[in-house]
Amino acid sequence: MNGFTLPPDALRLIAALAIGMLIGLERGWSNRDSPEGGRVAGLRTFSLTGLLGGVLGHLQPTLGAWPLIAALIGLSMLLTAAYYRSAKLSGNLSATTAVAMLLTLVLGTFAALDNVALALATAVIAAVLLNLKPTLHGWIRLIEHQELTAALQLLVLSLVILPYLPNTGLGPYAALNPYILWWAVILVAGLSLAGHFAMRLSGSERGILWTGLLGGLASSTAATLTLARYARRQPLMANAVASATLAACSVMFLRMAVLVGIIAPALLFSVGATAIMCWLVMLGLALWIWRRSPHDAEEDSRIESMKPFELGTALGFATFLALIAVLFPAAQQWLGTGGIYVLSALSGLGGVDAILISLARLHDTGSLPTTTVAWASSLAAIANMVIKAAIAWTTGGTQVGKPVVTGYLITLSFGGVALWLALQLSGALE
């Protein structure tokens, strides 16, 4: 027996048999309560099907693909008859077992053709998917129509449109790169959709603080408006709403750090570090106010989740991003650095994502120095915070607006010092 090894063909046939036994084990366990002979196929049938596929794969170099084709046709006819009979008797219209058996036959052949590892891996994935039926069906029942629509739209944006866009500068100042602009749209839309799902997964009984934190992933401005309206209806929850509003805005700075890290990593030490500092300070203030506010479990759960992005929103963001991409070099040419600062402040009134992406792209191409990008992005963030402070104060009242404005000012003080120190250390300031 020394040095005894199985021939390669035998190992492939064993792998084909193992594939059938693995999938058959899952199918047999799922239908274990069915009476003997009441199942379309079980462990033995699947094992034999996998072994049959291995034999057909072994014969293919000699006889060609016709035996496999004939086996697939014959097995399909047999499964069709069994499915019709089973559906008639039990009313069960599921064709999962029939499809799994056809897959077992093909994977057995695949293994016999010296693709053992890939065939076994596919069989494992198939068995896992079959076993996850209750979980997958549970997820489907939880998904709302608007969420499915948004997810499909995001797939269209990323897998259907993006690969076919030209990756070159077009238009005035060669500032319009369709591929990079669309990639930025996908990034922001993905963050918004992730924030929406994060809110959904946190459960319908989540508190106001979670609404602010998770709502900020989707849109800190939308979260501020929703929370302020809630405070108007429930004045006793003003402190909790102020805390959640600060938490939502803190996530804006975290988004800024993520965008900078992805688009222009060279800005992480200046813009990214400052954004992280602002995030930590504002989040700390939010938690401090939260600990001092009264908690009412029933009232805390009456917050609606943010809507996922829509295709019209994504297209509008793309248009705005393209406009900013053209206006930046134009403002720099006509007005110098001052024009960029003015444009950043005006753009920040609507949101910081588009302006930050444009600034980071120009820095990455060497068109803007670090100092200009840092202060311009800061102006955009300040302008956006002014809008949110106005929303919080006018909609939520003084009890919400005052702590929010105070928190904003404290955060900006820390952020300004952090940015100045970062620029000093990086040698960007003279």
TAUR-V566373 format. One record per helix or strand of 3 or more residues. SS is the DSSP state (hx for helix, st for strand). FROM is the first residue (numbers start at 0). TO is the last residue. Records with the same first field share a line. If there is no record, write none. Layout:
# TAUR-V566373
SS = FROM-TO + FROM-TO
This chain:
# TAUR-V566373
hx = 7-29 + 42-62 + 65-89 + 95-111 + 115-130 + 132-141 + 144-163 + 171-173 + 177-200 + 207-232 + 234-262 + 264-291 + 296-299 + 310-334 + 336-347 + 352-363 + 369-395 + 397-425
